[in-house]
Each structure stands twice: as structure tokens, then as C-alpha cells.
Amino acid sequence: MQTDKLISMLATNAEPVAPGAVRRRLAVVLVAGGAGAFVLMLAWLGIRPDLAEAAREPMFWVKLALPAALLVTALVAAARLARPGVRTGHAAEALLVPVGAIWALAAASLASVPGEQRMALLLGDTWASCPFNIAALSVPAFLAAFWAMRGLAPTRPAAAGAFSGLLAGAVGATAYCLHCPEMAPPFLGTWYLLGMAIPAAAGAIAGPRLLRW
Amino acid sequence: MREREDQLKSLLLRGLAGEGAAYEAFLRELGAILRAFLRGRLARVPDEVEDLVQETLIAVHNQRHTYDAGQPVTAWAHAIARYKMIDFLRRRSIREAVQEPLEDDADFLASSDEEAREARRDLAVLLDRLPDRHRLPIVLMKLEGLSVAEAAKRTGMSESAVKVGVHRGLKALAALIRK
């Protein structure tokens, strides 16, 4: 087939294209992934019984702000990576803001207690299950994010996969906040971040395989 | 350069809004730019340039919904062309060629080449390998120019199945090319 003929073929009866494809797909990721994580958390883990009291403590909102800030950063980065020729700006550096903030809080909290209590702040009661639970709750958003990216045009598949995975991890961690009883910054700065890093790493590995177009 | 960008952008936006003639003109202009761009970079495999021009045009068409009106068309199309070229070189395990990371978008528009060579890979042959649910809608609507309603009647498919068939069929064609 000659190139001229290919061009006429592509242009013939080409459907009009509605703007906003990236936004629409990412909205689906948030709605479907968020609903999936929430329902999974409800059915499998349950909401923490003292949620109403916990919500009166500032630390509860700080804890929620960690995945929420990472969610927004990952969402912006994913939206840029989904489009050819759009610079990602300082997405990776922007991640350091919430991470640095929680580590600063963790350092302050570790410094404020005697040495023998520090391990308790770091490990809490649930360190062994926390990263795994967050990763599991991120699965619906992970599937949705890869579906969304596959319908768009990432030219850097590893980065697009990593930020899609991080987005999913942040959605999962946000839902997990409603179950998890831990409130200590050293715990959050370690196990929550690890839980979100699992889907991000999985996304970085899967991206080059699944996001070709 | 600025003028060229504005002209391409206006053609693409009109094309995305459904103006077939403007879209065709956009693809023609872009095809010539891609040919010059790729010919300059794939001097070692000149016979494959036209194949890659075609593959990139299909990619531009299939991902045209990712273009945002706030963005220069040049940056968008250049990024697609680079992506497709790198993908091609990887597929061929040609390692050394790609090394101009700081290349300017303006250079992308700098030259065009309207003289198409013969493509080595015949897309018509690949098209024949698609399943009927993809192939028939493409042949009837895109090659014979029938309307959705006519194509639906001829194939016995529903109108939405015909539309989906065109869309998925062109994606399947791109996937066959990548193999």
C-alpha cells in the first residue's frame, strides 16, 4: 500500500474526537480504583471501630495527607506521561515533599521518646501486614491505571508504569487509612511508603511490557 | 517555523473536529515531515524509511485523542516520531543510532520530503490478516468510503460494532506491524 493511499484510508470517515481523553480515563481510574479499594477494605479488613474518635486527632489527618499528597503528585505525573511531547516537570522531585515531611515528623517523634520505646513507634502492632495490605488494596486501581495508560500514548513506558503504580498505591493506602489503627509517623514513613512502593515498582517493571503502542 | 506550526495545528484541530479534508491535509504534511526526519536519522537502513513513515502515521492516527489543543503539534508529533523510531531500532537491535536527546522541536519541522518511496512491507497484506470483524469495517468504511449505516447493512453487523471494528482494527494493524 502506498503512503498516499494509507493517508486517504486513515482520513476517510475519521470520527470526530472529543477533547479530554486523558482526563476522562484518569477519572475512571480514581472512581473505579477508589471504589474497588474501599469495598475491598470494607469486606476484607473492615473500618477501624474508633474511626470517629481517631478523626478528632490531627495525626489522623496528617496520616491521610501522606497518601493523598502522593496521589495528587502521581496523578499529575501520569497525566503528563500519557501524552507525547509533554514534559513531566519535577514530578519525581515533588514526591520528596510529602516523603520529606513525614520523615521529619518521624525524626521528631523518635527524638521525643526514650531509646527503648523507639522500636515500638517504628513497628507498631501491624508492621508485618501493613505493606502487603496496602499493595493488595491497590490492585483495582492498578488494573484501572494500566487500562487507562494502554488507551493513551506514553512514550516513556517505565516512568508511566511507575507513576501509574504509585497512583494505585496511593489510592490503596488512602483506603487503608480508614482501617489501620497505626498513628505514629515513624510507622507511616516506613511501612506506608513501602506499601505504595510495591505497586510503583511493579508498574515500572510492567510498563515496558504492557504499555507499548 | 512558527507559521508552519500554526498551520499544522489548525489542520489537526479541524481534523479532530471531524473535517476529513483538513485531517487528510494534516497527515500529508506530517508524512512529508516524518519522511525527512526519518531519512536523516536512518541513513543506514534507507529501504525501511517508508515503512516507518507509514507506521508512525498509523500511530499518530490511533493516538490522536492524546493531542491537547494547549500543546504545540510539533512537540506532540516529534515525540511520537522519536518513540516510533526508537522502538523500531530496538526491534532491529540497532543500538548505536539514537543519540540526540537535546534535539529541538523546531528542527523537526525544518525539512520535509514529499517524495514517497516504495514501502517494503505491504499494509494491504497485513490488513488481509485481520479477522473479519476488524477487516470488513476497515475495507468498507476506510477504503471504499461507505457510511457506517451502509457498512453495517453490507456486513450484517450493528453500527456500533462497525465503528468499534474500525477503531480496534487499526490498533490491531499497528500491533501486527510491531511484530
Chai-1 contact restraints between the chains, C-beta under 6 A:
chainA,res_idxA,chainB,res_idxB,connection_type,confidence,min_distance_angstrom,max_distance_angstrom,comment,restraint_id
A,M1,B,D122,contact,1.0,0.0,6.0,A-B,restraint_1
A,M1,B,L123,contact,1.0,0.0,6.0,A-B,restraint_2
A,M1,B,A124,contact,1.0,0.0,6.0,A-B,restraint_3
A,T3,B,G31,contact,1.0,0.0,6.0,A-B,restraint_4
A,T3,B,Q54,contact,1.0,0.0,6.0,A-B,restraint_5
A,T3,B,A116,contact,1.0,0.0,6.0,A-B,restraint_6
A,L6,B,Q54,contact,1.0,0.0,6.0,A-B,restraint_7
A,I7,B,L27,contact,1.0,0.0,6.0,A-B,restraint_8
A,I7,B,R28,contact,1.0,0.0,6.0,A-B,restraint_9
A,M9,B,K142,contact,1.0,0.0,6.0,A-B,restraint_10
A,M9,B,L143,contact,1.0,0.0,6.0,A-B,restraint_11
A,L10,B,H61,contact,1.0,0.0,6.0,A-B,restraint_12
A,A11,B,G20,contact,1.0,0.0,6.0,A-B,restraint_13
A,A11,B,Y23,contact,1.0,0.0,6.0,A-B,restraint_14
A,A11,B,E24,contact,1.0,0.0,6.0,A-B,restraint_15
A,A11,B,L27,contact,1.0,0.0,6.0,A-B,restraint_16
A,T12,B,K142,contact,1.0,0.0,6.0,A-B,restraint_17
A,T12,B,G145,contact,1.0,0.0,6.0,A-B,restraint_18
A,N13,B,M141,contact,1.0,0.0,6.0,A-B,restraint_19
A,A14,B,Y23,contact,1.0,0.0,6.0,A-B,restraint_20
A,P16,B,A17,contact,1.0,0.0,6.0,A-B,restraint_21
A,P16,B,G18,contact,1.0,0.0,6.0,A-B,restraint_22
A,V17,B,L16,contact,1.0,0.0,6.0,A-B,restraint_23
A,V17,B,R64,contact,1.0,0.0,6.0,A-B,restraint_24
A,V17,B,H65,contact,1.0,0.0,6.0,A-B,restraint_25
A,A21,B,H65,contact,1.0,0.0,6.0,A-B,restraint_26
A,R83,B,T66,contact,1.0,0.0,6.0,A-B,restraint_27
A,P84,B,W76,contact,1.0,0.0,6.0,A-B,restraint_28
A,P84,B,A79,contact,1.0,0.0,6.0,A-B,restraint_29
A,P84,B,I80,contact,1.0,0.0,6.0,A-B,restraint_30
A,G85,B,A75,contact,1.0,0.0,6.0,A-B,restraint_31
A,G85,B,W76,contact,1.0,0.0,6.0,A-B,restraint_32
A,G85,B,A79,contact,1.0,0.0,6.0,A-B,restraint_33
A,L152,B,T66,contact,1.0,0.0,6.0,A-B,restraint_34
A,A153,B,Q63,contact,1.0,0.0,6.0,A-B,restraint_35
A,A153,B,T66,contact,1.0,0.0,6.0,A-B,restraint_36
A,T155,B,A79,contact,1.0,0.0,6.0,A-B,restraint_37
A,T155,B,Y83,contact,1.0,0.0,6.0,A-B,restraint_38
